[in-house]
Amino acid sequence: MINNLDEAIYNCKNDKDERNSIIHDYMPFIRSVAKKTFSRYLEYGQDDELSVAMIAFNEAIDSYEPDKGHFLPFCAWVIKRRLIDYIRKDSKSNMNMSLEADNNTDDETVITNIDHFAIMEYKDAIVTEFRRYEIMEFTAMLNKYGITLEEMYKSSPKHSVTREVVDSTISYILSDEDIIADIKKKGILPLKLLTNELNVPRKTLERSRKYIVGAVLMRAGDFNYLNSFIRWD
């Protein structure tokens, strides 16, 4: 996967080969959005829904601008809207006879029901997919500092008193941009500074060092779905 997808998308608008490469790499993502929208398994080369979704992905590249936020959420929205349009057109043709047979049912009611179903399925799928991508990105970030997710978990405070100390330390760090920048640059805690400023035992911070570093990197980073999933407070 591309590390800085937003930048790559913006730069590939006029580069056909790079665009095709990105589309190929993100075919699993395209299928995931389409599959959850229709709530059934889809196969490339067999299902027209995936062709619609790929066209939508390509359309999202053309219309993407940085001020629209990150590309993947924006792209998922474009794919979902195009698929709902596809459902509407297909449903109108396939359900025409049943609509004529029931005078109490109109097109708008059918479309509304379809939209509601698609949006609910889409929401769960997209959140899960984005959270998975963020876990991959966060794991790669931790690895740069010689930390694994397992090590971060093992060093997390288990006792309530210790957790309060660690949580307070994390909050203090997050309030100071200089400390955050230092941690991002070196991957280490300024133990002397923290123990002096917060009057906390150095050993407590040392035991939870990897957890604190990881928590700061996640909360100060661009991991919206992970942060919303984890109860920090």
Secondary structure as UniProt FT lines:
FT   TURN            3..4
FT   HELIX           5..11
FT   TURN            12..14
FT   HELIX           16..25
FT   HELIX           27..38
FT   TURN            44..46
FT   HELIX           48..63
FT   HELIX           66..68
FT   HELIX           71..94
FT   HELIX           96..101
FT   TURN            103..104
FT   HELIX           107..144
FT   TURN            145..146
FT   HELIX           149..154
FT   HELIX           160..174
FT   HELIX           177..186
FT   HELIX           191..198
FT   HELIX           202..207
FT   HELIX           209..220
FT   TURN            221..222
FT   HELIX           224..229
//
